[in-house]
Each structure stands twice: as structure tokens, then as C-alpha cells.
Amino acid sequence: MATLEQKIAQKEDELARLKAQSRKLENGQKIIIGGMMLSIARRDDRFAEMVLDNIKREIDKISDLNRLEPVMIELQALVDKAREDENRPM
């Protein structure tokens, strides 16, 4: 028969596994949503501009901004091209 301390340890282990499982699910959801948003932004320059604005407003950690720099450059190029196209005489 397990002691009370052993039962507590088992429940704590079970809780830790469930928390890890929950984090894994949440991280997967974030990856999927992020990929979807990038896919839309690459097709829609107005959405790309909104994503860029949100990145600049919401993300302040330098390491995160460094990781996002290539995407930010890509999206900014799409926005800039769309603006050039709008200003080009017909």
C-alpha cells in the first residue's frame, strides 16, 4: 500500500504531465495560427501592414525581434511594393 507521501508524489507527477501536455497543445496552436497569419499577410499587403504594426507595438524583447527580422523585412517589402503600385500613374 502506498503511503500518503507516495500518493502525493504520484499526483504531482500526473499534474506535471498534464501541464506539459497542455503547453504542448497551446504551442502547437500558436504555431498553426502564426503560420496562417503569415500566409495571409504574404497575399494581402493591408494585412501585412497590420501584422507589422502589431509586431512593432506588441513585441519588445530584442531576441524575439531579432528572430522576426527576416519576416518583418519580407512583409515591409510587400507593403512598400503595394504603395509604389498605388502611386504609379496608369
C-alpha positions, 0 to 999 in steps of 0.5 A: 500500500502506498503511503500518503507521501507516495500518493502525493508524489504520484499526483504531482507527477500526473499534474506535471504531465498534464501541464506539459501536455497542455503547453504542448497543445497551446504551442502547437496552436500558436504555431498553426495560427502564426503560420496562417497569419503569415500566409495571409499577410504574404497575399494581402499587403493591408494585412501585412501592414497590420501584422507589422504594426502589431509586431512593432507595438506588441513585441519588445524583447530584442531576441524575439525581434531579432528572430522576426527580422527576416519576416518583418523585412519580407512583409515591409517589402510587400507593403512598400511594393503595394504603395509604389503600385498605388502611386504609379500613374496608369 
